[in-house]
Amino acid sequence: MSQIEVRRLNTPDEKAILVAEDAAGRELGRVMILPAGAPHRAEIAGLWVEPDARGRGVGALLLRFAEGQAVVMDRSVVLAGVPAAAETLLRRGGWSEAGVVPDFGLAGEDELYPARLFWKVLA
């Protein structure tokens, strides 16, 4: 895998947006970490990797950085609702499955899709 750098974008609120880029500065993927309803919880949302960067460890790298960012935000429990394509990534990262939520995700303007809800307690 070539050199990949992850950086945090500046946001005016509590959410964190992490972007993975290659050595040339091309965006390979991104993820957002949001506070989630209680002071100890965070949600990972919008985990996305460019199709031609998949299978190169970009998603796993973003997930690890997102978990670290949740710790920085003083969150100990993290939730993620993901489409089928990301399930293996979370399982390999030590996440536990809570179940399937119908119509959880939104593709485009009006296409709903089910997602598996995963959780992880951070040390």
Salt bridges, closest charged atoms under 4 A:
GLU14 OE1 - ARG75 NH2 3.54
GLU21 OE2 - ARG7 NH2 2.96
ASP22 OD2 - ARG26 NE 3.63
GLU27 OE2 - ARG30 NE 2.73
ASP52 OD2 - ARG26 NH2 3.46
GLU67 OE2 - LYS120 NZ 3.24
GLU87 OE1 - ARG91 NH1 3.47
GLU87 OE2 - ARG116 NE 3.06
GLU97 OE1 - ARG91 NH2 2.61
GLU97 OE2 - ARG116 NH1 2.81
